[in-house]
Amino acid sequence: MKKISKNSIKYITAIVVIFIIIIIISTWYYFNRDDYFHGGKNIHIKIDKKNKPLVDKSVKCNSKGFPSKNKNGDLYKIYNHYSDMRDFNSNIQKNTNYRLKHHSSKPIGPKNIFIARHAQRTEPDYYLNHNGIYKSTIIPELINAINNEGYPIHAVVTVNPSPVGHSIHVQQTITLSSWLLNIPLYIFGDKYDTKKTATEIYSNNTFNDLNILYVGDHTCAQSLIRYIIKIGEQTKEITNYKFKNPLGNSKLPYWHKGAYDIMYHIDNKLNLRILNEGAHTCERSTQSITWGKHQKCGSKSIF
């Protein structure tokens, strides 16, 4: 038998030692890595009692393990006050989800579109004034009234903050309603993106045969209506369509600056009617509309 040389033994010994070192390092890394998603040892950090919490809020719970309705602050109490309306809208969403699963995937657009303007603000402030805040608190009642008229609102569409000044007054108008009533809220751009918004509404089969509420800027409502008519006619494949306003002609509405109490309703056949919201504030408002006057959408032309 051939003897193993001393050099070979040293070489083999070095390889074995290196292999053992690699195993030790790998084992140590595996059990000490900060990785909670792929196994390994969790690292528990004990928070120092001297480290004060950001808020010091305790909660009072009921026997079911939920916060008590009337013992955990005014906002939570308000949320529970709207439970009946919220349950109604939650049932709308459940029926909607069932219908979407069994509905044609071909986009056909919404059944009804309601267009409302934002609530009041004082320029150049980027947020709602007190009248506007009050108006936002009664929007849930307005949505409930539309529901009771036979047009259950399935979704709300609004706009991003203004690209100039970052104004949030439009979002402030509707976010409370979405939160209180469990209504999904969609955003497809800023107030100038009327073409993009109309395209999304009619190309996304999520809105097939549903009723939606759009809340935006009044100066861009005419532009939005133009695109709704143009894209909606093609999507719904309406033959021999001709737009008619409540006066019986094809002139589009011009939404005046001081008109806060009106709402547009575009039905499944793309007919337009004007609704009286009745959601009054302490700021005087008009309901006048000028038909046929061109309205520029912000700094961008309508077409």
C-alpha positions as CSV (number, residue, x, y, z in Angstrom):
1,M,0.0,0.0,0.0
2,K,1.3,3.4,-1.0
3,K,1.9,5.7,1.9
4,I,0.3,9.1,2.0
5,S,2.8,11.9,2.0
6,K,3.1,14.4,4.8
7,N,2.2,17.2,2.3
8,S,-1.0,15.4,1.3
9,I,-2.0,15.0,4.9
10,K,-1.4,18.7,5.5
11,Y,-3.5,19.5,2.4
12,I,-6.4,17.2,3.4
13,T,-6.3,18.6,7.0
14,A,-6.4,22.2,5.7
15,I,-9.4,21.4,3.5
16,V,-11.2,19.7,6.4
17,V,-10.5,22.7,8.7
18,I,-11.7,25.2,6.2
19,F,-14.9,23.1,5.6
20,I,-15.5,23.0,9.4
21,I,-15.0,26.7,9.6
22,I,-17.5,27.3,6.8
23,I,-20.1,25.1,8.5
24,I,-19.6,27.0,11.8
25,I,-19.9,30.4,10.2
26,S,-23.0,29.4,8.1
27,T,-24.7,27.9,11.2
28,W,-24.0,31.0,13.2
29,Y,-25.3,33.3,10.5
30,Y,-28.5,31.2,10.0
31,F,-29.5,31.3,13.6
32,N,-28.6,34.9,14.2
33,R,-29.7,36.7,11.0
34,D,-32.4,39.3,11.3
35,D,-34.8,37.6,8.9
36,Y,-38.4,37.1,10.0
37,F,-39.8,35.9,6.7
38,H,-37.4,33.0,5.9
39,G,-36.9,31.4,9.3
40,G,-34.1,31.9,11.7
41,K,-34.0,33.2,15.2
42,N,-36.3,36.1,16.0
43,I,-34.7,39.0,17.8
44,H,-36.7,40.3,20.7
45,I,-36.1,43.9,21.7
46,K,-37.2,45.0,25.1
47,I,-38.3,48.6,25.1
48,D,-36.9,50.6,27.9
49,K,-39.6,51.8,30.4
50,K,-38.0,55.3,30.2
51,N,-38.9,55.4,26.5
52,K,-42.2,57.2,26.6
53,P,-44.9,56.2,24.1
54,L,-45.9,58.6,21.4
55,V,-49.5,58.6,22.7
56,D,-50.8,57.5,26.0
57,K,-54.2,56.1,25.1
58,S,-55.9,53.2,26.9
59,V,-58.8,51.4,25.5
60,K,-62.0,50.1,27.1
61,C,-63.1,46.9,25.6
62,N,-66.4,45.0,25.6
63,S,-67.0,41.3,26.3
64,K,-66.5,40.5,22.6
65,G,-63.0,41.9,22.6
66,F,-63.8,45.1,20.6
67,P,-63.6,48.7,21.8
68,S,-66.8,49.8,23.6
69,K,-68.9,52.0,21.3
70,N,-69.4,54.9,23.7
71,K,-66.4,54.8,26.0
72,N,-63.5,55.4,23.6
73,G,-63.6,59.0,22.4
74,D,-65.8,61.2,20.3
75,L,-64.5,60.1,16.9
76,Y,-65.1,56.4,17.6
77,K,-68.5,57.3,18.9
78,I,-69.3,59.2,15.7
79,Y,-68.1,56.2,13.6
80,N,-70.5,53.9,15.5
81,H,-73.4,56.4,15.1
82,Y,-73.3,55.7,11.3
83,S,-73.5,51.9,11.7
84,D,-76.9,51.5,10.0
85,M,-75.8,53.5,6.9
86,R,-72.5,51.7,6.9
87,D,-74.2,48.3,7.1
88,F,-76.3,49.2,4.1
89,N,-73.3,50.2,2.1
90,S,-71.4,47.1,3.2
91,N,-74.2,45.0,1.8
92,I,-74.0,47.0,-1.4
93,Q,-70.3,46.0,-1.7
94,K,-71.0,42.4,-0.9
95,N,-73.6,42.2,-3.7
96,T,-71.3,44.1,-6.0
97,N,-68.4,41.7,-5.4
98,Y,-70.7,38.7,-6.1
99,R,-72.0,40.4,-9.3
100,L,-68.5,41.2,-10.5
101,K,-67.5,37.5,-10.2
102,H,-70.4,36.5,-12.4
103,H,-70.4,39.5,-14.8
104,S,-69.0,39.9,-18.3
105,S,-65.4,41.0,-18.3
106,K,-66.1,43.3,-21.1
107,P,-66.2,47.0,-19.9
108,I,-69.6,48.5,-20.3
109,G,-69.2,51.5,-17.9
110,P,-71.2,52.6,-14.9
111,K,-75.0,52.6,-14.8
112,N,-75.2,56.1,-13.2
113,I,-72.6,58.8,-12.6
114,F,-73.2,61.5,-10.0
115,I,-70.9,64.5,-10.2
116,A,-70.5,66.8,-7.2
117,R,-68.2,69.6,-6.5
118,H,-65.9,70.0,-3.5
119,A,-67.1,71.9,-0.4
120,Q,-66.2,75.4,0.4
121,R,-62.7,76.8,1.0
122,T,-61.3,80.3,1.4
123,E,-58.6,81.0,-1.2
124,P,-55.7,80.9,-1.1
125,D,-56.0,78.3,1.7
126,Y,-55.3,74.7,0.6
127,Y,-57.9,73.2,2.9
128,L,-61.7,73.5,3.6
129,N,-63.0,76.4,5.6
130,H,-65.5,75.9,8.4
131,N,-68.5,75.8,6.0
132,G,-66.7,73.3,3.9
133,I,-65.9,71.1,6.9
134,Y,-69.5,71.2,7.9
135,K,-70.5,70.3,4.3
136,S,-68.2,67.3,4.4
137,T,-69.9,66.0,7.6
138,I,-73.3,65.9,5.8
139,I,-72.1,64.3,2.6
140,P,-72.8,60.8,4.2
141,E,-76.5,62.0,4.6
142,L,-76.4,63.0,0.9
143,I,-75.1,59.7,-0.2
144,N,-77.7,57.9,1.9
145,A,-80.4,60.0,0.2
146,I,-79.1,59.0,-3.2
147,N,-79.2,55.4,-2.0
148,N,-82.8,55.7,-1.0
149,E,-83.7,57.2,-4.4
150,G,-82.8,53.8,-5.9
151,Y,-79.2,54.6,-6.9
152,P,-77.0,52.8,-4.3
153,I,-73.5,54.3,-4.5
154,H,-71.0,51.5,-5.0
155,A,-67.8,53.6,-5.3
156,V,-66.5,57.2,-5.0
157,V,-64.0,58.7,-7.4
158,T,-62.1,61.9,-6.5
159,V,-58.8,63.6,-7.5
160,N,-55.3,64.0,-6.1
161,P,-54.2,67.2,-4.4
162,S,-53.8,70.1,-6.7
163,P,-50.4,70.1,-8.5
164,V,-50.2,73.8,-7.7
165,G,-50.4,74.6,-3.9
166,H,-51.1,70.9,-3.0
167,S,-54.7,71.8,-2.1
168,I,-56.5,69.0,-0.3
169,H,-59.9,70.5,-0.2
170,V,-61.4,68.1,-2.7
171,Q,-60.2,65.0,-0.9
172,Q,-61.3,66.5,2.4
173,T,-64.8,66.8,1.0
174,I,-65.3,63.1,0.5
175,T,-62.8,61.1,2.6
176,L,-64.9,61.2,5.7
177,S,-67.9,59.7,3.8
178,S,-65.7,56.9,2.4
179,W,-64.4,56.1,5.9
180,L,-67.8,56.3,7.7
181,L,-69.8,54.3,5.1
182,N,-67.2,51.8,3.9
183,I,-67.3,53.0,0.3
184,P,-64.3,52.3,-1.9
185,L,-62.4,55.5,-2.9
186,Y,-60.6,55.7,-6.3
187,I,-58.3,58.4,-7.7
188,F,-57.1,58.5,-11.3
189,G,-55.3,61.8,-11.4
190,D,-55.6,65.4,-10.5
191,K,-58.5,67.7,-11.3
192,Y,-57.2,68.4,-14.8
193,D,-57.0,64.7,-15.8
194,T,-60.7,64.5,-16.9
195,K,-59.9,62.4,-20.0
196,K,-57.9,59.9,-18.0
197,T,-60.6,59.7,-15.3
198,A,-63.3,59.1,-17.8
199,T,-61.2,56.5,-19.6
200,E,-60.5,54.7,-16.4
201,I,-64.2,54.7,-15.4
202,Y,-65.3,53.2,-18.7
203,S,-62.3,50.9,-19.4
204,N,-62.2,49.3,-15.9
205,N,-64.8,46.6,-15.6
206,T,-64.8,47.2,-11.9
207,F,-67.4,49.8,-12.5
208,N,-69.5,47.7,-14.8
209,D,-73.2,48.5,-14.3
210,L,-72.5,50.3,-11.0
211,N,-73.5,53.7,-9.6
212,I,-70.5,56.0,-8.8
213,L,-70.1,59.4,-7.2
214,Y,-67.4,61.7,-8.6
215,V,-66.2,64.6,-6.4
216,G,-64.0,67.1,-8.1
217,D,-63.5,70.8,-9.1
218,H,-66.5,72.6,-10.6
219,T,-64.4,74.3,-13.3
220,C,-63.5,70.8,-14.8
221,A,-67.0,69.3,-14.6
222,Q,-67.8,70.4,-18.2
223,S,-64.6,68.8,-19.5
224,L,-65.4,65.6,-17.6
225,I,-68.9,65.5,-19.1
226,R,-67.5,65.9,-22.6
227,Y,-65.3,62.9,-22.1
228,I,-67.9,60.8,-20.4
229,I,-70.2,61.4,-23.4
230,K,-67.5,60.7,-25.9
231,I,-66.0,57.6,-24.3
232,G,-69.3,56.4,-22.8
233,E,-71.0,56.4,-26.2
234,Q,-68.3,54.2,-27.7
235,T,-68.1,51.8,-24.7
236,K,-71.8,51.4,-24.3
237,E,-72.2,51.1,-28.1
238,I,-75.1,53.5,-28.2
239,T,-76.3,54.0,-31.8
240,N,-77.6,57.3,-33.1
241,Y,-76.8,59.0,-29.8
242,K,-77.2,62.7,-29.4
243,F,-76.6,64.5,-26.1
244,K,-79.6,66.4,-24.7
245,N,-79.7,68.5,-21.6
246,P,-82.8,69.1,-19.5
247,L,-83.8,71.9,-21.9
248,G,-83.8,69.5,-24.8
249,N,-80.8,70.9,-26.6
250,S,-77.1,69.8,-26.8
251,K,-75.6,72.6,-24.8
252,L,-73.4,71.7,-21.9
253,P,-73.7,73.3,-18.4
254,Y,-71.3,76.0,-17.1
255,W,-70.9,75.5,-13.3
256,H,-70.7,78.9,-11.6
257,K,-68.3,79.6,-8.8
258,G,-70.9,80.3,-6.2
259,A,-73.1,77.2,-7.0
260,Y,-72.5,74.7,-4.2
261,D,-75.9,73.1,-3.9
262,I,-76.3,71.3,-7.3
263,M,-75.2,67.9,-8.6
264,Y,-75.1,66.4,-12.1
265,H,-76.6,63.0,-12.8
266,I,-75.7,61.1,-16.0
267,D,-77.7,58.0,-16.4
268,N,-77.1,54.8,-18.3
269,K,-78.2,56.3,-21.6
270,L,-75.9,59.3,-21.0
271,N,-78.8,61.7,-20.4
272,L,-78.0,64.6,-18.0
273,R,-80.2,66.0,-15.2
274,I,-79.5,68.5,-12.5
275,L,-80.2,67.7,-8.8
276,N,-80.7,69.9,-5.9
277,E,-78.4,68.7,-3.1
278,G,-80.1,70.5,-0.3
279,A,-76.9,70.3,1.7
280,H,-76.8,74.0,2.8
281,T,-74.1,75.7,4.8
282,C,-73.9,79.2,6.3
283,E,-72.3,80.5,3.1
284,R,-74.7,81.8,0.5
285,S,-74.9,79.6,-2.6
286,T,-76.7,79.8,-5.9
287,Q,-78.2,77.1,-8.1
288,S,-77.9,79.0,-11.4
289,I,-76.4,77.2,-14.5
290,T,-75.5,78.8,-17.8
291,W,-76.0,76.5,-20.8
292,G,-73.7,76.6,-23.7
293,K,-70.9,78.7,-22.2
294,H,-67.4,77.3,-22.6
295,Q,-65.8,76.5,-19.3
296,K,-62.0,76.2,-19.1
297,C,-60.7,73.4,-17.0
298,G,-58.2,75.2,-14.8
299,S,-55.1,76.2,-16.8
300,K,-55.8,73.6,-19.5
301,S,-58.3,73.9,-22.3
302,I,-61.1,71.3,-22.5
303,F,-60.0,70.0,-25.9
